[in-house]
């Protein structure tokens, strides 16, 4: 079951979504919260679901609501009630809200955009660049970030093909790379920059991004050259790839006389929105 996680916005409210079974599935609680506009969305949805199933006798709708893992506000992933666009539209019909019609149009546009991006991946890249530009990033930074995303994707594809099984293993190898390159794990690096839920790479400066790319590209090369398979060999490669980038960082710092790692954020944190991994 191939899944792609993402977050979409409707009038500045986040709606979590997952690409599942060749279509978007949305967090039902997030959809309900947008429509009722209060903090009791989870209770409202539980009551509504009970009403739809018991009062209306619509067991078919219940069967179309799936439990998929989504990231919560605490940064952890939990099984969450999700539904396809068609099922969400059915749920919307049971919620009296002036937001219903605009939300229906929004869902239709989201679906069309995703299909277009599958047919032409360049559209997805352009969408990402447009979002970063609106947030205030420079063209030069956006190009580095875009390249970094491609390098990261190439690495994670290698991990998947070479036997990594779950997100925990991906996180461990990522920490190996970051520890070697910057002498800090991801959590410590984020703390150094004063970040919490924000995407660390969205707040890196040019050199930090470039060294991250160097570390991950080197790790990918080592996997291929060594024909590594399985967690332990891949972890060893990740450590080596990180340390190679770390040596470059130390040489830059020695010659320039200043630290590469910065506690500053590229943009103010309140402008941050995680749109990529």
C-alpha positions as a Markdown table, in Angstrom:
| # | Residue | x | y | z |
|---|---|---|---|---|
| 1 | Unk | 0.0 | 0.0 | 0.0 |
| 2 | Unk | 1.8 | 3.0 | -1.3 |
| 3 | Unk | 1.2 | 6.2 | 0.8 |
| 4 | Unk | 2.4 | 9.7 | 0.4 |
| 5 | Unk | 1.8 | 12.1 | 3.3 |
| 6 | Unk | 1.1 | 15.8 | 2.8 |
| 7 | Unk | -0.7 | 18.7 | 4.4 |
| 8 | Unk | -3.1 | 20.9 | 2.4 |
| 9 | Unk | -4.5 | 24.3 | 3.4 |
| 10 | Unk | -8.1 | 25.5 | 3.3 |
| 11 | Unk | -8.4 | 29.1 | 4.3 |
| 12 | Unk | -5.3 | 28.8 | 6.5 |
| 13 | Unk | -6.5 | 25.7 | 8.2 |
| 14 | Unk | -4.5 | 22.5 | 7.8 |
| 15 | Unk | -6.1 | 19.4 | 6.4 |
| 16 | Unk | -4.0 | 16.3 | 6.6 |
| 17 | Unk | -4.1 | 14.0 | 3.6 |
| 18 | Unk | -2.6 | 10.7 | 2.4 |
| 19 | Unk | -2.2 | 9.5 | -1.2 |
| 20 | Unk | -3.7 | 6.0 | -0.8 |
| 21 | Unk | -5.1 | 3.6 | -3.4 |
| 22 | Unk | -4.4 | 6.1 | -6.2 |
| 23 | Unk | -6.4 | 9.0 | -4.7 |
| 24 | Unk | -6.3 | 11.5 | -1.8 |
| 25 | Unk | -7.7 | 10.4 | 1.5 |
| 26 | Unk | -8.4 | 13.2 | 4.0 |
| 27 | Unk | -8.4 | 13.3 | 7.8 |
| 28 | Unk | -12.2 | 13.4 | 8.6 |
| 29 | Unk | -11.6 | 15.3 | 11.9 |
| 30 | Unk | -9.7 | 18.0 | 10.1 |
| 31 | Unk | -12.5 | 18.4 | 7.5 |
| 32 | Unk | -15.1 | 18.5 | 10.3 |
| 33 | Unk | -13.1 | 21.2 | 12.2 |
| 34 | Unk | -12.9 | 23.4 | 9.1 |
| 35 | Unk | -16.7 | 23.1 | 8.6 |
| 36 | Unk | -17.9 | 23.6 | 12.2 |
| 37 | Unk | -15.1 | 26.0 | 13.2 |
| 38 | Unk | -14.6 | 25.0 | 16.8 |
| 39 | Unk | -12.2 | 22.9 | 18.8 |
| 40 | Unk | -14.7 | 20.0 | 19.5 |
| 41 | Unk | -14.3 | 18.5 | 16.1 |
| 42 | Unk | -13.4 | 15.0 | 17.3 |
| 43 | Unk | -16.5 | 14.7 | 19.5 |
| 44 | Unk | -18.6 | 16.2 | 16.8 |
| 45 | Unk | -17.3 | 13.6 | 14.3 |
| 46 | Unk | -17.8 | 10.7 | 16.7 |
| 47 | Unk | -21.4 | 11.7 | 17.4 |
| 48 | Unk | -22.0 | 12.3 | 13.6 |
| 49 | Unk | -20.5 | 8.9 | 12.7 |
| 50 | Unk | -22.7 | 7.2 | 15.2 |
| 51 | Unk | -25.8 | 9.0 | 13.9 |
| 52 | Unk | -25.0 | 8.2 | 10.3 |
| 53 | Unk | -24.4 | 4.5 | 11.1 |
| 54 | Unk | -27.1 | 3.9 | 13.7 |
| 55 | Unk | -29.8 | 6.4 | 12.8 |
| 56 | Unk | -29.5 | 6.4 | 9.1 |
| 57 | Unk | -28.4 | 2.8 | 8.9 |
| 58 | Unk | -25.6 | 3.6 | 6.5 |
| 59 | Unk | -23.1 | 0.8 | 7.1 |
| 60 | Unk | -21.7 | 1.3 | 3.6 |
| 61 | Unk | -20.3 | 4.7 | 4.6 |
| 62 | Unk | -18.7 | 3.2 | 7.7 |
| 63 | Unk | -16.9 | 0.6 | 5.6 |
| 64 | Unk | -15.5 | 3.4 | 3.4 |
| 65 | Unk | -13.8 | 5.2 | 6.4 |
| 66 | Unk | -10.3 | 3.8 | 6.8 |
| 67 | Unk | -7.8 | 4.2 | 9.6 |
| 68 | Unk | -4.5 | 5.5 | 8.3 |
| 69 | Unk | -1.5 | 6.8 | 10.2 |
| 70 | Unk | -1.2 | 10.6 | 10.3 |
| 71 | Unk | 1.1 | 12.9 | 12.2 |
| 72 | Unk | -0.6 | 14.6 | 15.2 |
| 73 | Unk | 0.3 | 17.9 | 16.9 |
| 74 | Unk | 2.7 | 16.1 | 19.2 |
| 75 | Unk | 4.8 | 15.0 | 16.2 |
| 76 | Unk | 3.8 | 11.3 | 16.6 |
| 77 | Unk | 1.8 | 9.3 | 14.1 |
| 78 | Unk | -1.6 | 7.8 | 15.1 |
| 79 | Unk | -4.3 | 5.9 | 13.3 |
| 80 | Unk | -6.8 | 8.4 | 12.1 |
| 81 | Unk | -10.2 | 8.2 | 10.5 |
| 82 | Unk | -9.7 | 9.0 | 6.8 |
| 83 | Unk | -11.9 | 9.0 | 3.8 |
| 84 | Unk | -11.7 | 9.5 | 0.0 |
| 85 | Unk | -13.0 | 12.6 | -1.7 |
| 86 | Unk | -16.3 | 10.9 | -2.5 |
| 87 | Unk | -16.8 | 9.8 | 1.1 |
| 88 | Unk | -15.9 | 13.2 | 2.5 |
| 89 | Unk | -18.5 | 14.8 | 0.2 |
| 90 | Unk | -21.0 | 12.4 | 1.7 |
| 91 | Unk | -20.0 | 13.4 | 5.2 |
| 92 | Unk | -20.2 | 17.1 | 4.3 |
| 93 | Unk | -23.8 | 16.6 | 3.3 |
| 94 | Unk | -24.6 | 15.7 | 6.9 |
| 95 | Unk | -22.9 | 18.9 | 8.3 |
| 96 | Unk | -24.9 | 22.1 | 8.1 |
| 97 | Unk | -22.2 | 24.7 | 7.4 |
| 98 | Unk | -21.8 | 27.8 | 5.1 |
| 99 | Unk | -18.3 | 26.4 | 4.3 |
| 100 | Unk | -19.7 | 23.3 | 2.6 |
| 101 | Unk | -19.8 | 24.5 | -1.0 |
| 102 | Unk | -16.4 | 26.2 | -1.0 |
| 103 | Unk | -14.9 | 23.1 | 0.6 |
| 104 | Unk | -16.4 | 20.9 | -2.1 |
| 105 | Unk | -14.8 | 23.1 | -4.8 |
| 106 | Unk | -11.5 | 23.0 | -2.9 |
| 107 | Unk | -11.6 | 19.2 | -2.7 |
| 108 | Unk | -12.2 | 19.0 | -6.5 |
| 109 | Unk | -9.3 | 21.3 | -7.2 |
| 110 | Unk | -6.9 | 19.4 | -4.9 |
| 111 | Unk | -7.8 | 16.1 | -6.7 |
| 112 | Unk | -7.3 | 17.6 | -10.1 |
| 113 | Unk | -3.9 | 19.1 | -9.1 |
| 114 | Unk | -2.6 | 15.8 | -7.8 |
| 115 | Unk | -3.7 | 14.0 | -11.0 |
| 116 | Unk | -2.0 | 16.6 | -13.1 |
| 117 | Unk | 1.2 | 16.4 | -11.0 |
| 118 | Unk | 1.3 | 12.6 | -11.5 |
| 119 | Unk | 1.1 | 13.1 | -15.3 |
| 120 | Unk | 3.7 | 15.8 | -15.2 |
| 121 | Unk | 6.0 | 15.8 | -12.1 |
| 122 | Unk | 7.4 | 19.2 | -13.1 |
| 123 | Unk | 4.1 | 20.7 | -12.0 |
| 124 | Unk | 4.7 | 19.4 | -8.4 |
| 125 | Unk | 8.1 | 21.0 | -8.4 |
| 126 | Unk | 6.7 | 24.3 | -9.6 |
| 127 | Unk | 4.0 | 24.2 | -7.0 |
| 128 | Unk | 6.6 | 23.7 | -4.3 |
| 129 | Unk | 8.8 | 26.6 | -5.6 |
| 130 | Unk | 5.7 | 28.8 | -5.7 |
| 131 | Unk | 4.9 | 28.1 | -2.1 |
| 132 | Unk | 8.5 | 28.8 | -0.9 |
| 133 | Unk | 8.6 | 32.0 | -2.9 |
| 134 | Unk | 5.3 | 33.2 | -1.3 |
| 135 | Unk | 6.9 | 32.5 | 2.1 |
| 136 | Unk | 9.8 | 34.8 | 1.3 |
| 137 | Unk | 12.6 | 32.5 | 0.3 |
| 138 | Unk | 15.1 | 33.7 | -2.3 |
| 139 | Unk | 15.3 | 32.1 | -5.7 |
| 140 | Unk | 18.8 | 30.8 | -5.1 |
| 141 | Unk | 17.8 | 29.2 | -1.8 |
| 142 | Unk | 14.7 | 27.6 | -3.4 |
| 143 | Unk | 16.9 | 26.0 | -6.0 |
| 144 | Unk | 19.2 | 24.5 | -3.4 |
| 145 | Unk | 16.2 | 23.3 | -1.4 |
| 146 | Unk | 14.7 | 21.7 | -4.5 |
| 147 | Unk | 18.0 | 19.9 | -5.3 |
| 148 | Unk | 18.2 | 18.8 | -1.7 |
| 149 | Unk | 14.7 | 17.2 | -1.9 |
| 150 | Unk | 15.8 | 15.3 | -5.0 |
| 151 | Unk | 19.0 | 14.1 | -3.3 |
| 152 | Unk | 17.0 | 13.0 | -0.2 |
| 153 | Unk | 14.4 | 11.2 | -2.4 |
| 154 | Unk | 17.2 | 9.3 | -4.2 |
| 155 | Unk | 18.6 | 8.2 | -0.8 |
| 156 | Unk | 15.3 | 7.1 | 0.7 |
| 157 | Unk | 14.6 | 5.1 | -2.5 |
| 158 | Unk | 17.9 | 3.3 | -2.0 |
| 159 | Unk | 16.9 | 2.6 | 1.7 |
| 160 | Unk | 13.6 | 1.2 | 0.6 |
| 161 | Unk | 15.2 | -1.0 | -2.1 |
| 162 | Unk | 17.9 | -2.2 | 0.2 |
| 163 | Unk | 15.8 | -3.4 | 3.0 |
| 164 | Unk | 14.8 | -0.7 | 5.4 |
| 165 | Unk | 11.4 | -1.6 | 6.9 |
| 166 | Unk | 9.9 | 1.3 | 8.8 |
| 167 | Unk | 10.1 | 5.0 | 9.6 |
| 168 | Unk | 12.1 | 4.4 | 12.8 |
| 169 | Unk | 15.0 | 2.9 | 10.8 |
| 170 | Unk | 14.8 | 5.8 | 8.4 |
| 171 | Unk | 15.1 | 8.2 | 11.4 |
| 172 | Unk | 18.1 | 6.3 | 12.9 |
| 173 | Unk | 20.0 | 6.5 | 9.6 |
| 174 | Unk | 19.1 | 10.2 | 9.1 |
| 175 | Unk | 20.5 | 10.9 | 12.6 |
| 176 | Unk | 23.7 | 9.0 | 11.7 |
| 177 | Unk | 24.2 | 11.2 | 8.7 |
| 178 | Unk | 23.4 | 14.4 | 10.7 |
| 179 | Unk | 25.6 | 13.4 | 13.6 |
| 180 | Unk | 28.5 | 12.8 | 11.3 |
| 181 | Unk | 28.0 | 16.0 | 9.3 |
| 182 | Unk | 27.1 | 18.5 | 12.0 |
| 183 | Unk | 27.9 | 16.7 | 15.3 |
| 184 | Unk | 24.2 | 16.9 | 16.2 |
| 185 | Unk | 21.2 | 14.6 | 15.8 |
| 186 | Unk | 18.1 | 16.1 | 14.1 |
| 187 | Unk | 16.4 | 16.7 | 17.5 |
| 188 | Unk | 19.4 | 18.5 | 18.9 |
| 189 | Unk | 19.9 | 20.5 | 15.7 |
| 190 | Unk | 16.3 | 21.7 | 15.8 |
| 191 | Unk | 16.7 | 22.6 | 19.5 |
| 192 | Unk | 19.9 | 24.6 | 18.5 |
| 193 | Unk | 17.8 | 26.6 | 16.1 |
| 194 | Unk | 14.9 | 27.0 | 18.5 |
| 195 | Unk | 12.5 | 24.9 | 16.4 |
| 196 | Unk | 9.8 | 22.5 | 17.5 |
| 197 | Unk | 7.5 | 21.1 | 14.9 |
| 198 | Unk | 9.0 | 23.1 | 12.0 |
| 199 | Unk | 11.0 | 21.5 | 9.2 |
| 200 | Unk | 14.7 | 21.7 | 10.0 |
| 201 | Unk | 15.8 | 22.0 | 6.4 |
| 202 | Unk | 13.4 | 24.9 | 5.8 |
| 203 | Unk | 15.5 | 26.9 | 8.2 |
| 204 | Unk | 19.0 | 25.9 | 7.0 |
| 205 | Unk | 21.3 | 28.5 | 5.4 |
| 206 | Unk | 23.0 | 27.8 | 2.1 |
| 207 | Unk | 26.1 | 26.0 | 3.5 |
| 208 | Unk | 24.0 | 23.9 | 5.8 |
| 209 | Unk | 21.8 | 22.8 | 2.9 |
| 210 | Unk | 24.8 | 22.1 | 0.7 |
| 211 | Unk | 26.6 | 20.0 | 3.4 |
| 212 | Unk | 23.4 | 18.0 | 4.0 |
| 213 | Unk | 23.2 | 17.3 | 0.3 |
| 214 | Unk | 26.9 | 16.2 | 0.3 |
| 215 | Unk | 26.3 | 13.9 | 3.2 |
| 216 | Unk | 23.2 | 12.3 | 1.7 |
| 217 | Unk | 24.6 | 12.0 | -1.8 |
| 218 | Unk | 27.8 | 10.4 | -0.5 |
| 219 | Unk | 25.8 | 8.0 | 1.6 |
| 220 | Unk | 23.8 | 7.0 | -1.6 |
| 221 | Unk | 27.1 | 6.5 | -3.5 |
| 222 | Unk | 28.5 | 4.3 | -0.7 |
| 223 | Unk | 25.4 | 2.1 | -0.6 |
| 224 | Unk | 25.8 | 1.5 | -4.4 |
| 225 | Unk | 29.5 | 1.0 | -4.4 |
| 226 | Unk | 29.4 | -1.4 | -1.4 |
| 227 | Unk | 26.2 | -3.1 | -2.5 |
| 228 | Unk | 24.9 | -2.7 | 1.1 |
| 229 | Unk | 21.7 | -4.4 | 2.1 |
| 230 | Unk | 20.0 | -4.5 | 5.5 |
| 231 | Unk | 19.9 | -2.1 | 8.4 |
| 232 | Unk | 23.4 | -2.5 | 9.9 |
| 233 | Unk | 25.4 | -2.1 | 6.6 |
| 234 | Unk | 23.3 | 0.8 | 5.6 |
| 235 | Unk | 23.8 | 2.4 | 9.0 |
| 236 | Unk | 27.6 | 2.1 | 8.6 |
| 237 | Unk | 27.4 | 3.8 | 5.2 |
| 238 | Unk | 25.3 | 6.6 | 6.7 |
| 239 | Unk | 27.8 | 7.2 | 9.4 |
| 240 | Unk | 30.6 | 7.3 | 6.8 |
| 241 | Unk | 28.7 | 9.6 | 4.5 |
| 242 | Unk | 28.0 | 12.0 | 7.4 |
| 243 | Unk | 31.6 | 12.0 | 8.5 |
| 244 | Unk | 32.9 | 12.9 | 5.1 |
| 245 | Unk | 30.6 | 15.9 | 5.0 |
| 246 | Unk | 31.7 | 16.7 | 8.6 |
| 247 | Unk | 35.3 | 16.8 | 7.5 |
| 248 | Unk | 34.4 | 19.3 | 4.8 |
| 249 | Unk | 32.5 | 21.4 | 7.3 |
| 250 | Unk | 35.4 | 21.5 | 9.7 |
| 251 | Unk | 37.8 | 22.5 | 6.9 |
| 252 | Unk | 35.5 | 25.4 | 6.0 |
| 253 | Unk | 35.3 | 26.5 | 9.6 |
| 254 | Unk | 39.1 | 26.3 | 10.0 |
| 255 | Unk | 39.8 | 28.4 | 6.9 |
| 256 | Unk | 37.0 | 30.9 | 7.3 |
| 257 | Unk | 37.3 | 31.2 | 11.1 |
| 258 | Unk | 33.6 | 31.0 | 11.6 |
| 259 | Unk | 31.0 | 28.3 | 12.3 |
| 260 | Unk | 28.9 | 26.8 | 9.5 |
| 261 | Unk | 26.2 | 25.7 | 11.9 |
| 262 | Unk | 23.9 | 28.6 | 12.7 |
| 263 | Unk | 21.3 | 29.0 | 15.5 |
| 264 | Unk | 19.5 | 31.5 | 13.2 |
| 265 | Unk | 16.4 | 30.4 | 11.2 |
| 266 | Unk | 16.3 | 31.2 | 7.5 |
| 267 | Unk | 12.8 | 32.8 | 8.0 |
| 268 | Unk | 10.9 | 33.7 | 11.1 |
| 269 | Unk | 9.3 | 30.5 | 12.5 |
| 270 | Unk | 5.8 | 31.8 | 12.2 |
| 271 | Unk | 6.2 | 31.7 | 8.4 |
| 272 | Unk | 7.1 | 28.0 | 8.4 |
| 273 | Unk | 4.9 | 25.4 | 6.9 |
| 274 | Unk | 6.0 | 21.8 | 6.4 |
| 275 | Unk | 5.3 | 21.0 | 2.8 |
| 276 | Unk | 8.0 | 18.5 | 2.0 |
| 277 | Unk | 10.0 | 15.9 | 3.9 |
